[in-house]
Amino acid sequence: MFGLALRTLRFRKSGFVASFLALFLGAVIVAACGGLMETGIRASAPLRKADSGHAVVLFSPVEQEATRLVSLSAVFGGIAVMVVVFVVGSTLAVLVQQRMREMALLRAVGSLPGQIRLLVVSETLVVGALATVLALAPGHAAGRLMLERFAEGGLVSAEIPYRAGWIPLAIAAGAALLAAVAAAWIASRRAALIRPAAALAEAGLQRRWMSTPRLVFALLCLAGGTALALVTALVMPGAVAASTAGPTAMLWASGTALVAPGLTRALIAVLGPPLRVLPGPVCRLASDNVRARAVRTAGAVTPVMLATGLATGLLYLQTTQDASARDAALAARGSVTVASAPAAVSPAGADANATVAVAATPDRTNATVAVAVSPDRTDAGAAVVLGARPAAATAPQAASGGASADAWINFLLAGTIIGYAMISLVNTLVVAASERREEFALQRLVGATTGQVMRMMTVEALLVAVMGTVLGSLVAAATLVPFRLALDGSWLPGGPWWIYLAIVGSVTALTVAATLVPVRLALRVPPAGAPAAP
């Protein structure tokens, strides 16, 4: 089977470019996160033990930053691996569906289900090995670049050097390959278990899509998203609700993706009839195509939903939090009181571990801040003066700095996920359009012009964009409404509306472009030669 896999890759190079690109970029991100994790681990210092009778500082600023760097790299790396499984799995599922007739013939001549799965896994393993090997050097450079950006954003100190050896690179390669093999194993399941006669009948149009594992995982994701949404709205206080709102978006998006074929059929039933009454055969033919190919259309709707829902949800989570913080700052301005008297601490005449406690009580805040002053972190001639007015002025600045760092992290995380969703969108649409070369050739042989085919595909692309936008907006609403309720009891997210319009416009334009470009290239081939085109 391994030799057959190599020959398949040789004659189907274009079909595996999408998988190679997704694996390459995923390995780059995982390798970069591995380098950052090793850098954070090496920068960490052991905790200081307390001496009797003296206060201690458990973590130095460098230790705190190193711990934060390890946590961030672990989160980014885990998300990258998860998204690789989704993106590569969806791409391979389309490729396997295109080759259903070929695999049915292999089953008919005596191939076992395990051999079919081994064929798909071997193909993916070859592509994945090449992608990960080529991604190691860019991944090392990307980790250094990310550390520099973290330092510029004030997230970590510029004193932390980038130190990444071969261990994180090896772990990144193994994680990327493992994700690729898992995606291939999932994608090949139906092709391996279906009977040869049924596979031949389904090679043209796929109608079955639901399976027991798919249903179980869909219910788990949707139930988890519902539970986290209730926890966000009813339990989590204020800005802390962001810690559950982010996972809520991922769970809602995953559950919706698993049941996307059923939701796509429902949306087609709603959008199809109005489209059929429009004049001209193009809209009617496009409506018939998406209805007959509902399961495969769902494969294009899903990445649109992921891009729209995750982009809207994650970006508006940050803008909503920023808007709520600004409103709270305006409400609390002028109402800060300091409980303790102004104090001055000089390293020359104070205990090495002196601590000054300040209680700040704005209108709706009751917090106590402990400030530890140590001479080894202070210039010998400096004096630290803390009073009512300086404390009131310094607190908003510190909060603003922390908020800007958190915003920088959230936007980086959102950009990583959105970028991968865009890659999945382009990959799926390009592969789906290349699959329909014979259909386009047949339409042209019976009299359709190139312009009519392009207009038909434009309508289909717009339908896909509309359905994906509707589902993505529902995912974003299920994430943002509980979060805003937890913040201030409002329903609408904070932030400008142009962000949502820009997301929808960008995803729609990308959907149309990723559909029409490969179609236009396919139409350059004469109709008689289209079936033989690679």
Secondary structure in CASP SS format (residue, H / E / C, confidence):
PFRMAT SS
TARGET T0000
AUTHOR 0000-0000-0000
METHOD secondary structure of the structure
MODEL  1
M C 1.00
F H 1.00
G H 1.00
L H 1.00
A H 1.00
L H 1.00
R H 1.00
T H 1.00
L H 1.00
R H 1.00
F H 1.00
R C 1.00
K C 1.00
S H 1.00
G H 1.00
F H 1.00
V H 1.00
A H 1.00
S H 1.00
F H 1.00
L H 1.00
A H 1.00
L H 1.00
F H 1.00
L H 1.00
G H 1.00
A H 1.00
V H 1.00
I H 1.00
V H 1.00
A H 1.00
A H 1.00
C H 1.00
G H 1.00
G H 1.00
L H 1.00
M H 1.00
E H 1.00
T H 1.00
G H 1.00
I H 1.00
R H 1.00
A H 1.00
S C 1.00
A C 1.00
P C 1.00
L C 1.00
R C 1.00
K C 1.00
A C 1.00
D C 1.00
S C 1.00
G C 1.00
H C 1.00
A C 1.00
V C 1.00
V C 1.00
L C 1.00
F C 1.00
S C 1.00
P H 1.00
V H 1.00
E H 1.00
Q H 1.00
E H 1.00
A H 1.00
T H 1.00
R H 1.00
L H 1.00
V H 1.00
S H 1.00
L H 1.00
S H 1.00
A H 1.00
V H 1.00
F H 1.00
G H 1.00
G H 1.00
I H 1.00
A H 1.00
V H 1.00
M H 1.00
V H 1.00
V H 1.00
V H 1.00
F H 1.00
V H 1.00
V H 1.00
G H 1.00
S H 1.00
T H 1.00
L H 1.00
A H 1.00
V H 1.00
L H 1.00
V H 1.00
Q H 1.00
Q H 1.00
R C 1.00
M H 1.00
R H 1.00
E H 1.00
M H 1.00
A H 1.00
L H 1.00
L H 1.00
R H 1.00
A H 1.00
V C 1.00
G C 1.00
S C 1.00
L C 1.00
P H 1.00
G H 1.00
Q H 1.00
I H 1.00
R H 1.00
L H 1.00
L H 1.00
V H 1.00
V H 1.00
S H 1.00
E H 1.00
T H 1.00
L H 1.00
V H 1.00
V H 1.00
G H 1.00
A H 1.00
L H 1.00
A H 1.00
T H 1.00
V H 1.00
L H 1.00
A H 1.00
L H 1.00
A H 1.00
P H 1.00
G H 1.00
H H 1.00
A H 1.00
A H 1.00
G H 1.00
R H 1.00
L H 1.00
M H 1.00
L H 1.00
E H 1.00
R H 1.00
F H 1.00
A H 1.00
E H 1.00
G C 1.00
G C 1.00
L C 1.00
V C 1.00
S C 1.00
A C 1.00
E C 1.00
I C 1.00
P C 1.00
Y C 1.00
R C 1.00
A C 1.00
G C 1.00
W H 1.00
I H 1.00
P H 1.00
L H 1.00
A H 1.00
I H 1.00
A H 1.00
A H 1.00
G H 1.00
A H 1.00
A H 1.00
L H 1.00
L H 1.00
A H 1.00
A H 1.00
V H 1.00
A H 1.00
A H 1.00
A H 1.00
W H 1.00
I H 1.00
A H 1.00
S C 1.00
R H 1.00
R H 1.00
A H 1.00
A H 1.00
L H 1.00
I C 1.00
R C 1.00
P H 1.00
A H 1.00
A H 1.00
A H 1.00
L H 1.00
A H 1.00
E H 1.00
A C 1.00
G C 1.00
L C 1.00
Q C 1.00
R C 1.00
R C 1.00
W C 1.00
M C 1.00
S C 1.00
T H 1.00
P H 1.00
R H 1.00
L H 1.00
V H 1.00
F H 1.00
A H 1.00
L H 1.00
L H 1.00
C H 1.00
L H 1.00
A H 1.00
G H 1.00
G H 1.00
T H 1.00
A H 1.00
L H 1.00
A H 1.00
L H 1.00
V H 1.00
T H 1.00
A H 1.00
L H 1.00
V C 1.00
M C 1.00
P C 1.00
G H 1.00
A H 1.00
V H 1.00
A H 1.00
A H 1.00
S H 1.00
T H 1.00
A H 1.00
G H 1.00
P H 1.00
T H 1.00
A H 1.00
M H 1.00
L H 1.00
W H 1.00
A H 1.00
S H 1.00
G H 1.00
T H 1.00
A H 1.00
L H 1.00
V C 1.00
A H 1.00
P H 1.00
G H 1.00
L H 1.00
T H 1.00
R H 1.00
A H 1.00
L H 1.00
I H 1.00
A H 1.00
V H 1.00
L H 1.00
G H 1.00
P H 1.00
P H 1.00
L H 1.00
R H 1.00
V C 1.00
L C 1.00
P C 1.00
G C 1.00
P H 1.00
V H 1.00
C H 1.00
R H 1.00
L H 1.00
A H 1.00
S H 1.00
D H 1.00
N H 1.00
V H 1.00
R H 1.00
A H 1.00
R C 1.00
A H 1.00
V H 1.00
R H 1.00
T H 1.00
A H 1.00
G H 1.00
A H 1.00
V H 1.00
T H 1.00
P H 1.00
V H 1.00
M H 1.00
L H 1.00
A H 1.00
T H 1.00
G H 1.00
L H 1.00
A H 1.00
T H 1.00
G H 1.00
L H 1.00
L H 1.00
Y H 1.00
L H 1.00
Q H 1.00
T H 1.00
T H 1.00
Q H 1.00
D H 1.00
A H 1.00
S H 1.00
A H 1.00
R H 1.00
D H 1.00
A H 1.00
A H 1.00
L H 1.00
A H 1.00
A H 1.00
R C 1.00
G C 1.00
S C 1.00
V C 1.00
T C 1.00
V E 1.00
A C 1.00
S C 1.00
A C 1.00
P C 1.00
A E 1.00
A E 1.00
V E 1.00
S C 1.00
P C 1.00
A C 1.00
G C 1.00
A C 1.00
D C 1.00
A C 1.00
N C 1.00
A C 1.00
T E 1.00
V E 1.00
A E 1.00
V E 1.00
A E 1.00
A E 1.00
T C 1.00
P C 1.00
D C 1.00
R C 1.00
T C 1.00
N C 1.00
A E 1.00
T E 1.00
V E 1.00
A E 1.00
V E 1.00
A E 1.00
V C 1.00
S C 1.00
P H 1.00
D H 1.00
R H 1.00
T C 1.00
D C 1.00
A C 1.00
G C 1.00
A C 1.00
A C 1.00
V E 1.00
V E 1.00
L E 1.00
G C 1.00
A H 1.00
R H 1.00
P H 1.00
A H 1.00
A H 1.00
A H 1.00
T H 1.00
A H 1.00
P H 1.00
Q H 1.00
A H 1.00
A H 1.00
S H 1.00
G H 1.00
G H 1.00
A H 1.00
S H 1.00
A H 1.00
D H 1.00
A H 1.00
W H 1.00
I H 1.00
N H 1.00
F H 1.00
L H 1.00
L H 1.00
A H 1.00
G H 1.00
T H 1.00
I H 1.00
I H 1.00
G H 1.00
Y H 1.00
A H 1.00
M H 1.00
I H 1.00
S H 1.00
L H 1.00
V H 1.00
N H 1.00
T H 1.00
L H 1.00
V H 1.00
V H 1.00
A H 1.00
A H 1.00
S H 1.00
E H 1.00
R C 1.00
R H 1.00
E H 1.00
E H 1.00
F H 1.00
A H 1.00
L H 1.00
Q H 1.00
R H 1.00
L H 1.00
V C 1.00
G C 1.00
A C 1.00
T C 1.00
T H 1.00
G H 1.00
Q H 1.00
V H 1.00
M H 1.00
R H 1.00
M H 1.00
M H 1.00
T H 1.00
V H 1.00
E H 1.00
A H 1.00
L H 1.00
L H 1.00
V H 1.00
A H 1.00
V H 1.00
M H 1.00
G H 1.00
T H 1.00
V H 1.00
L H 1.00
G H 1.00
S H 1.00
L H 1.00
V H 1.00
A H 1.00
A H 1.00
A H 1.00
T H 1.00
L H 1.00
V H 1.00
P H 1.00
F H 1.00
R H 1.00
L H 1.00
A H 1.00
L H 1.00
D H 1.00
G C 1.00
S C 1.00
W C 1.00
L C 1.00
P C 1.00
G C 1.00
G C 1.00
P C 1.00
W C 1.00
W H 1.00
I H 1.00
Y H 1.00
L H 1.00
A H 1.00
I H 1.00
V H 1.00
G H 1.00
S H 1.00
V H 1.00
T H 1.00
A H 1.00
L H 1.00
T H 1.00
V H 1.00
A H 1.00
A H 1.00
T H 1.00
L H 1.00
V H 1.00
P H 1.00
V H 1.00
R H 1.00
L H 1.00
A H 1.00
L H 1.00
R C 1.00
V C 1.00
P C 1.00
P H 1.00
A H 1.00
G H 1.00
A C 1.00
P C 1.00
A C 1.00
A C 1.00
P C 1.00
END
